[in-house]
Structure formats: C-alpha cells, structure tokens
Amino acid sequence: MTNNIQGRGLTDREMLQLSLELEKGRCKSLVSTLLETSHTELRQVYEECFQTSNDLHFHIYEVLASKGWYESITAKPEEVQNAQRYIQNNLHPDDHFRDNV
C-alpha cells in the first residue's frame, strides 16, 4: 500500500481517493455544462465526455472497493422501495400536492 519515498508523497490509497474526488468533480462540472448547452453537436461532445468521466469514476471506485479502501452499505430491499416511492412522488410534485389537498 505504501508509495511514500522517505516519508514523502502519497500512498496508493490516497492517490486513488484523490482521483475519485477529481473525477466526481469533473462529472459534476460536465453535467452542469451539459444542462446549459443548447447546441446539439456540442451537447453530444459533453455527453461523451461525461460518460467517459463517469466510467472512469466507477472504475476507480471499484479498485478502491476491491482493496477494502472504500466501504459502502448495501441498502435493504425495503429501503430501495422507499427511495423509489419517494422519487416517483417527487417527480410530479403537482400530482403529489393535489392528492394531499
């Protein structure tokens, strides 16, 4: 795991964690730019860049997880269902408010 030279530098874990954060930031930036772009061909370029960055982000995550350096909790089926219901109810807030009035 150690990648330090005479106590200096970053460990492999630190480099991967930083890379993951950088890719996350790149994904956020690309999505934001994509949402504001109306030119069809330029949107396609941003979509491709986002997909590449998103794939790389997931790959880095998989490496971290495989080494036990990134732990995530597996959601229970009922938690997934609750999240799905919440999202569905909030996709059409007018319908949600109409039912509750």
LUMDREN-587841 format. One line per field, with one value per residue: residue number from 1; residue in three letters; z, x, y of N, C-alpha, C in turn. Coordinates in steps of 0.05 Angstrom, whole numbers. Example, Ala and Ser with C-alpha at 12.3 -4.5 7.8 and 13.67 -1.06 7.14 Angstrom:
2
gumar: (1:2) $
fiza: (ALA:SER) $
n_w: (156:142) $
n_u: (264:257) $
n_v: (-114:-45) $
ca_w: (156:143) $
ca_u: (246:273) $
ca_v: (-90:-21) $
c_w: (156:157) $
c_u: (264:258) $
c_v: (-66:1) $
// end
This chain:
101
gumar: (1:2:3:4:5:6:7:8:9:10:11:12:13:14:15:16:17:18:19:20:21:22:23:24:25:26:27:28:29:30:31:32:33:34:35:36:37:38:39:40:41:42:43:44:45:46:47:48:49:50:51:52:53:54:55:56:57:58:59:60:61:62:63:64:65:66:67:68:69:70:71:72:73:74:75:76:77:78:79:80:81:82:83:84:85:86:87:88:89:90:91:92:93:94:95:96:97:98:99:100:101) $
fiza: (MET:THR:ASN:ASN:ILE:GLN:GLY:ARG:GLY:LEU:THR:ASP:ARG:GLU:MET:LEU:GLN:LEU:SER:LEU:GLU:LEU:GLU:LYS:GLY:ARG:CYS:LYS:SER:LEU:VAL:SER:THR:LEU:LEU:GLU:THR:SER:HIS:THR:GLU:LEU:ARG:GLN:VAL:TYR:GLU:GLU:CYS:PHE:GLN:THR:SER:ASN:ASP:LEU:HIS:PHE:HIS:ILE:TYR:GLU:VAL:LEU:ALA:SER:LYS:GLY:TRP:TYR:GLU:SER:ILE:THR:ALA:LYS:PRO:GLU:GLU:VAL:GLN:ASN:ALA:GLN:ARG:TYR:ILE:GLN:ASN:ASN:LEU:HIS:PRO:ASP:ASP:HIS:PHE:ARG:ASP:ASN:VAL) $
n_w: (0:13:-17:-7:-10:28:69:44:-2:-31:-10:-44:-35:-20:-67:-102:-76:-81:-137:-146:-123:-156:-206:-193:-185:-238:-265:-242:-260:-316:-323:-306:-345:-390:-382:-391:-444:-509:-562:-608:-628:-595:-546:-552:-552:-499:-472:-486:-462:-409:-401:-407:-364:-322:-326:-315:-263:-237:-245:-215:-165:-161:-157:-109:-74:-81:-55:-5:12:6:32:26:44:35:12:42:14:25:36:-13:-41:-13:-27:-82:-84:-60:-98:-143:-125:-121:-172:-199:-172:-171:-177:-130:-90:-104:-89:-35:-17) $
n_u: (16:40:68:103:163:217:183:155:106:47:5:-16:-70:-87:-76:-113:-161:-160:-161:-212:-244:-231:-251:-304:-316:-305:-346:-392:-383:-385:-438:-466:-450:-469:-524:-533:-523:-543:-532:-533:-492:-449:-471:-471:-416:-404:-436:-410:-360:-377:-396:-348:-318:-352:-351:-296:-295:-327:-295:-249:-273:-288:-237:-218:-257:-248:-201:-215:-215:-255:-314:-381:-450:-497:-561:-623:-677:-728:-713:-695:-743:-772:-742:-750:-806:-808:-779:-811:-858:-840:-826:-867:-889:-936:-978:-970:-981:-1033:-1060:-1056:-1084) $
n_v: (-24:24:81:118:156:158:177:217:241:210:156:96:89:141:169:144:157:213:216:195:235:278:260:257:311:329:302:328:380:373:355:399:437:411:413:466:474:486:476:425:390:403:390:334:324:339:301:254:263:266:213:183:203:189:133:124:144:106:60:73:75:20:-4:18:-3:-58:-65:-56:-4:31:32:13:14:-36:-27:-45:-84:-60:-7:9:7:46:91:92:101:152:182:176:201:252:267:288:338:369:332:305:344:356:310:311:354) $
ca_w: (0:16:-41:2:-13:51:84:29:-24:-24:-12:-66:-27:-21:-95:-113:-65:-94:-165:-145:-118:-181:-226:-184:-192:-267:-272:-235:-278:-343:-322:-304:-371:-409:-377:-401:-472:-528:-588:-609:-631:-571:-525:-556:-542:-469:-463:-489:-441:-383:-400:-403:-337:-304:-327:-300:-234:-227:-245:-192:-142:-159:-148:-80:-60:-82:-36:22:19:3:41:22:57:17:21:44:-7:33:34:-42:-49:-2:-43:-108:-80:-55:-123:-160:-115:-124:-200:-207:-146:-173:-171:-101:-74:-110:-74:-6:-11) $
ca_u: (0:56:81:119:192:228:163:142:89:21:1:-34:-98:-92:-77:-138:-183:-159:-171:-241:-256:-227:-270:-331:-318:-307:-373:-410:-379:-395:-467:-475:-446:-487:-551:-535:-515:-566:-521:-536:-466:-434:-483:-461:-388:-405:-447:-389:-340:-388:-396:-321:-311:-369:-339:-271:-302:-336:-272:-233:-288:-285:-210:-217:-274:-236:-179:-226:-209:-280:-336:-408:-470:-517:-588:-643:-698:-749:-701:-695:-771:-779:-729:-764:-832:-802:-771:-834:-876:-829:-821:-891:-898:-963:-995:-967:-995:-1061:-1071:-1055:-1100) $
ca_v: (0:48:91:141:155:171:191:238:232:199:127:88:94:170:177:135:173:239:212:191:261:294:251:265:340:331:294:349:403:366:354:427:449:398:423:493:475:482:468:396:376:408:373:307:323:339:276:233:268:258:184:174:211:173:106:125:147:80:42:80:65:-9:-10:24:-22:-85:-65:-51:23:46:15:24:-2:-46:-19:-66:-81:-40:19:15:12:72:112:92:114:180:195:177:221:279:273:304:350:379:310:298:364:354:287:317:379) $
c_w: (0:-10:-33:-3:10:66:70:7:-13:-26:-36:-60:-29:-50:-108:-102:-77:-123:-166:-141:-143:-202:-219:-191:-222:-276:-266:-254:-306:-344:-322:-331:-391:-406:-388:-431:-490:-555:-589:-611:-607:-547:-527:-547:-512:-459:-465:-467:-414:-380:-394:-374:-317:-303:-312:-270:-222:-226:-221:-166:-139:-149:-118:-64:-59:-62:-8:31:16:10:36:35:35:28:22:23:0:32:5:-50:-38:-19:-70:-105:-76:-81:-141:-151:-120:-153:-210:-182:-148:-166:-141:-84:-79:-93:-44:2:-7) $
c_u: (17:69:99:149:203:208:149:124:63:21:-16:-63:-105:-94:-104:-162:-183:-169:-201:-255:-253:-247:-298:-336:-320:-335:-394:-407:-390:-425:-478:-473:-465:-515:-555:-528:-538:-557:-520:-509:-449:-444:-473:-433:-388:-416:-426:-367:-351:-388:-369:-313:-327:-358:-313:-276:-310:-313:-254:-247:-285:-258:-208:-233:-261:-213:-188:-221:-233:-303:-363:-428:-490:-545:-606:-664:-720:-739:-701:-724:-780:-767:-743:-791:-828:-796:-795:-854:-866:-822:-844:-902:-926:-983:-994:-983:-1025:-1074:-1073:-1072:-1129) $
c_v: (25:56:115:136:171:188:213:226:221:169:121:94:124:179:168:151:201:237:209:218:279:286:258:295:344:324:316:373:397:365:382:441:437:409:451:496:468:472:437:381:380:392:344:304:322:313:254:238:260:227:173:180:194:144:104:127:120:60:48:70:35:-18:-5:4:-50:-87:-60:-22:41:27:28:4:-10:-40:-44:-62:-61:-11:28:22:39:95:114:107:144:194:197:198:249:286:291:317:360:357:303:318:362:332:294:342:371) $
// end
